[in-house]
Amino acid sequence: MGQALSVDRTTGPGGVPSSIIAWDDGTHYRIGPIMVQWGRLTHDHIHVWDETTDMSSSLQDWTQGHGRIVNVQQRILSVNQYHRRIFRPGADQGGYRELRPTSLIEQSGVAMEVLIDRMDQLFRVVEPDTSNLATFGHEIRHLLLLACMEVEAGWGAVLRANGYPGDRWNTSDYVKLLGPLHLAEWGLRLTSYPAIAVLSPFAAWDKGTPTQSLPWYDAYNKVKHDRESNFKQATLEHTINAVAAAMILFFAQFGRCDYEEHSLTSSYSFPRFRAFTIAQEPTFSGGECYVTHPSGGPIVAVNYPF
């Protein structure tokens, strides 16, 4: 499969700008719309507007000959390509459904259930109210450690799945996932505790201070290595944010539906993860979507170029 371009068309149906993909499959140039609604594909492949076997001009020149074409950019992926453990619209449709790592989703889902169950038990002792967020203690610390270990496991799994070099990583490596996984754009609420503000644990993550800009993770490091000096860092607030971070990382890898047989409720609450409600989620551009070739063909994993 050759190169692919992400293109905008200035006026699509109804006057709304359209996201277009143009690609070179080795024998043809093809172009067509990627239908995206509320950040999600409305179907699992594109409708080809035009194609040609005359490849004497460049793909970009041929693409721009179709009128009202703007913002031509090189796509990382061509059609029928995807990144392992990096969710995009289209990943739960068409041929990509066959490649979703069901066993890994199950394992990660069980790990999240354990965290949420521990958090629910904690809430029966310490009410998650704004007046209690600075509360600290041994059980709170234990959950903070467990949740951050799950976050580290998720970070490492995504890097490993995409061929990132090495195996002894730290937050200077992990912060490279901020953009690809759109982590800062997620926000969760505690479904049963509306007094707690929206949880956006990755919102301030910064590559210049990759540990300190995650206060909940910084607290985890401190209480892990020196409990006696830093015990007061094991707060309810940091722990709630750590569990929310693990939940967001699950969604960012596998999509916001935990399992296909479970449908979303009108409040975007999840059957297995109903402790959390999504308050905000990423909006993906057409250029980021995984797109299936109209005639099918094999789906190929491509390492994300960190």
Helices and strands as residue ranges (DSSP letters): E 4-9, G 13-15, E 18-24, E 29-34, E 36-37, E 40-41, E 50-52, H 59-64, E 69-74, E 81-82, G 94-99, H 102-123, G 130-132, H 138-161, H 171-174, G 175-177, G 183-185, E 187-190, H 215-225, H 227-230, G 231-233, H 236-254, E 276-280, G 286-288, E 300-301
